[in-house]
Amino acid sequence: MIRAVVFDIGETLVDDTREWRAWAEWLGVPPHTMSALVGAVTALGRDNADALRLVRPGLDIAAERHAREATGHGERLGEEDLYPDVRHALNELRGRGVWVGAAGNQTARAATSLHALGLPLDDVATSEEWGVAKPDAEFFSRVRAWAPGELDEIVYVGDHRDNDVVAAKAAGLRTALIRRGPWGHLWFDDPRVMRDADWRIGTLTELPDLLTNAAASSDAPTRE
């Protein structure tokens, strides 16, 4: 039985397109240049923040975020940034009695924005609030302590092979990879994803039935 589902935020619940466009404008490069650099670091298995440092070597990203906020160009999440399947999937899971959370490598400002959207979430947490980021094992220790249920009753859903699927599985959680954003598309058929993902999905709306069917299978009596 699955008691809790915890979602990554960027490129799982939220389309990051507008935020990358905002960074491109802030750093003074065309949006297509930023997109190409994000794709390049993704293909190399590097952190997406490296795309920003390729534009401006030595960039202090935390300081630059504060500078953006100070000038009114800070990170903002609105309804238009949500993927269209998000509200339906979250409502469906909660309607089936599942605890639903969102926890990702995001700022505290992102958590405030998600709360303001009134999403059907039981709680929201970010790496900035917790003081630890994925794929650090401590992040998933926090997830385990935060979400209700035993380890095999908690599912972590994300788009990133290493940060989400591999790290969550190493922590003992169930995992799902969504084919969304550059990382989800690149790694959907990756051998490590095939090894560690309990489910691979194309949309969040697939998830409620998959989890219900998995619970039904595990509860079915075994024939001798």
Secondary structure, DSSP 8 states (H G I E B T S, - for coil): ---EEEE-SBTTTB-THHHHHHHHHHHT--HHHHHHHHHHHHHTT--THHHHHHHSTT--HHHHHHHHHHTT------GGGB-TTHHHHHHHHHHTT-EEEEEES--HHHHHHHHHTT-S-SEEEEHHHHT--TTSHHHHHHHHHHSSS-GGGEEEEES-IIIIIIHHHHTT-EEEEE--HHHHHHHTT-HHHHHH-SEEESSGGGHHHHHHHHHHHHHS----
